[in-house]
Amino acid sequence: MGFVHLIDARDRKRPAWTTVCRHEPRRHDRYPWVSAMCRPWRQSGLCTISGSVCLTDKGTDRISPSLFSIGIVLVAAMLGSQQKHITETRSAEGSPPDPFPALDRPRTIVFVAYPQMGLLDLSGAQTVFWAASKAMRERNRPGYLLHTASLEGGLVATIEGLSVDTLRLDRQLEQPIDTLIVPGAPEICQTLDDYQDVANWLSTHANKARRVASVCSGAFLLAKAGLLDGRRAATHWALCDTLRQTFPAVEVDADAIFIQHDSVWTSAGVSAGIDLALALVESDCGHEVAMQTAKELVVYIKRPGGQAQYSELLKVQTKDSAVFDDLHLWLAENLGDEKLTVERLAQRAQMSQRNFARVYKLKTGRTPAKAIELFRLEAARRMLENSPRNIDQIARLCGFGDEERMRSTFQRNLSLSPRDYRSRFSRNG
C-alpha cells in the first residue's frame, strides 16, 4: 500500500521527509505529481506531523484519485493541528505578538511638522490616505488615523504662510505608530541646522514606527538622523547633488519617483509625495483600493517613467552656465543638423575641444554630448505634446535621424517610448 509519511521534525531519530511509498522507497519517482503536490508543504517547514495517509486502492498498487483527494484533506488537517501547536508554543515562549497585523484596526500615520515646511508635501500625502480610508470604509474595513504633530505642538507655519495646528510629537508615542512621514521644506539646504532637534527626535524614536517616509527634501532630515545611511534614497531632482555631497553614506537615486529600502521610503519632489502615498496604500490595502484612491484624486497610480522626464534639461540650464547661454540658444536653433558635434560646439564657443569639454561639464554638470542629447529630447517632447507630425518626422526634425534612435534616447532618459509619451501627454488628445 502507498503512504505519504509526514514525520515530526522534532524527532531527531527520523528524517523530516521520507517516501511516498512505505514498501518501495523510490516509488514516488513513478508518481512525480504526488511528490510535486506535497513538495510545497515540505519546503514550507510545515510537514512535521507524525502520521500516514493511505493513497492506494486496497489490493492494488494504483494510486486512487479519490483516496488521494481524501488524503490531501487529512494531511491539511494534520498540518493545521501542527501549525496551531507551533503558534501556541511560540506564544508560550513569550514571543511578542505582531503589533501591526493586517488591517484589523486603523493604522496611525503621523506627519512630522516643522516651521517652513512645504504645504503640498504635507497635504498631498494626507489627502491620499484620507481617500484610501474612504475606500476602506466602503468595504467595512478600517483605514487610517491621520495626525500632524510637531515638537512643541500648536500652530506651525508653512513656507506658503498657512499655519497648521499640530499635536505634540511625544504624545504620539503613547500609541503604536504605523508610519512616520516627514515632509520637505524648499529652503532646507539653508536651514538644515535649525532642525537639529527634529533630527534628534527622529533618530531616537523612528524605530518605534513600522516604517518611516519622507517627501521631497524631507530626505535631508532622515539623513541627518542617520536613517538613510547605507540606503538608497530619492529627493527633489535639484537637490540630489547636495544630498549626495552632504551625506556621502546615502546612495542617492536622481531618477526615481520614490524608493523603498527596507522600512524606509523616500520620494522625489513635492507632488511625488502623492505617488509615494499611493504606493504605501497599495502595500497596506491592496491594488483595488489604491486604484480607487488614484481615480478619486485623478492621478496615475504609478507615474509613467522616472523623475528625469521633468528635470534633465532644467538641470542643464539652471547650473552656473551663463557663459554658455548664447551657445544654448544657437544649439536649440540647430538641433535638426545631424552633424551637430562636440567639436562644432567648441568652435562656436571659441575654445579648444578639450578645454571646452572640461569647462562645460564644470559649469553645467553635463558633458557636451549629453547636453546635445537632452536638448534634442526636450525639443522632441514639445513636438510630441503639441505637433500633429508623425514620430519619424519629429525624429528627423530634432536631429535623431530616425525613429529608432529617438526611441532609444527616450527609453534611456524617460523609461518611455515616444509613442507612449505622446499618448500620455499630447494636448491634441
Helices and strands as residue ranges (DSSP letters): E 3-5, G 27-30, H 32-44, E 52-54, H 65-92, E 107-112, H 119-138, E 144-150, E 154-157, E 163-168, H 169-172, E 177-182, H 188-191, G 192-195, H 196-205, G 206-208, E 209-214, H 218-224, E 232-233, G 237-239, H 240-246, E 251-252, E 258-261, E 264-267, H 272-285, H 287-297, G 307-310, H 312-317, G 322-324, H 325-333, H 342-348, H 353-364, H 368-386, H 391-397, H 403-414, H 418-425
